Amino acid sequence: MPNQIRSATIKGHVTTDEYNRLKADATRFNFTMSDYVRRIMTEFKIPQSVVDARAIVDLFKVSADLARLGNLFKMALNDEDFQGSYSDRAQVQKLINDIEETRQCLFNQIRSLRRK
């Protein structure tokens, strides 16, 4: 909804300590105060910490790297020059399976972090 014009205002009263905590949290997550409070009010899941948010991004990057590695490996397996250089097909299949298992483990970690 980034293109919608936000014209309605909600006013709420908080203590100075509450305001300072909200402002600090908004800054920590790199949100404006308005964005942060709106996300809280609309039950948007906010990561429990900047570390969790960064971990999710990093895990996605590692997963993408593994996907690229797997794809390059499969391309190499189809290359005639490479085909003659390996003899243990079971070992190759195990490596492919290990890459996919690792990617699945990363996705499970991402899901776990998002639920926090």
C-alpha positions in Angstrom: 0.0 0.0 0.0 2.9 2.4 -0.5 0.9 4.4 -3.1 -2.1 5.1 -0.8 -2.5 8.5 0.7 -2.7 8.4 4.4 -4.9 11.2 5.5 -6.5 9.9 8.7 -4.8 10.6 12.0 -4.9 8.6 15.2 -3.9 10.4 18.4 -2.9 8.6 21.5 -1.4 9.6 24.8 1.7 8.0 26.2 4.1 8.7 29.0 7.5 10.3 28.2 9.2 6.9 28.9 6.8 5.1 26.5 7.4 7.7 23.8 11.1 7.5 24.2 11.0 3.7 24.0 8.8 3.8 20.9 11.1 6.4 19.3 14.2 4.3 20.1 12.6 1.2 18.7 11.5 3.0 15.5 15.1 4.3 15.1 16.6 0.8 15.8 14.4 -0.7 13.1 15.0 2.2 10.7 11.3 3.2 10.6 9.8 6.6 11.0 7.7 6.9 14.2 4.6 6.9 12.1 5.6 3.7 10.2 6.6 1.9 13.4 3.4 2.7 15.3 1.2 1.9 12.3 2.9 -1.5 11.9 2.3 -2.2 15.6 -1.3 -1.2 15.4 -2.0 -3.2 12.3 -0.3 -6.3 13.8 2.5 -6.3 11.3 5.1 -8.7 12.5 8.2 -6.8 13.5 11.4 -8.7 14.0 12.3 -9.1 17.7 15.6 -7.6 17.1 17.8 -6.0 14.4 19.9 -9.1 14.7 17.0 -11.4 13.8 16.1 -9.2 10.8 19.7 -9.2 9.6 19.9 -13.0 10.2 16.9 -13.6 8.0 18.4 -11.5 5.2 21.7 -13.3 5.5 20.1 -16.7 5.5 18.2 -15.8 2.3 21.5 -14.8 0.7 23.2 -18.0 1.8 20.3 -20.0 0.5 20.4 -18.2 -2.9 24.2 -18.9 -3.0 23.5 -22.6 -2.4 20.9 -22.6 -5.2 23.4 -21.0 -7.6 26.0 -23.6 -6.5 23.7 -26.4 -7.1 22.7 -25.1 -10.5 26.3 -24.6 -11.6 27.1 -28.1 -10.3 24.2 -29.6 -12.4 25.4 -27.7 -15.4 28.9 -29.1 -14.9 27.5 -32.6 -14.8 25.9 -32.1 -18.2 29.2 -30.9 -19.6 31.0 -33.6 -21.7 34.5 -32.6 -20.5 33.4 -32.8 -16.9 31.5 -36.1 -17.2 34.8 -37.9 -18.0 36.5 -36.6 -14.9 34.3 -38.2 -12.2 33.4 -41.8 -11.7 31.5 -42.0 -8.4 27.9 -41.1 -9.3 26.7 -41.9 -5.8 29.1 -39.3 -4.4 27.8 -36.7 -6.8 24.2 -37.5 -5.9 25.1 -37.3 -2.2 26.6 -33.8 -2.8 23.4 -32.7 -4.6 21.3 -34.0 -1.8 23.5 -32.3 0.9 23.1 -29.0 -0.9 19.3 -29.3 -1.0 19.2 -30.5 2.7 21.2 -27.5 3.7 18.9 -25.1 1.8 15.9 -26.7 3.5 17.6 -26.3 6.9 18.1 -22.6 6.1 14.5 -22.1 5.2 13.5 -23.8 8.5 15.7 -21.3 10.4 14.2 -18.4 8.5 10.6 -19.6 9.4 11.7 -20.0 13.0 13.1 -16.4 13.2 10.0 -15.0 11.5 7.7 -16.6 14.2 9.5 -14.9 17.0 
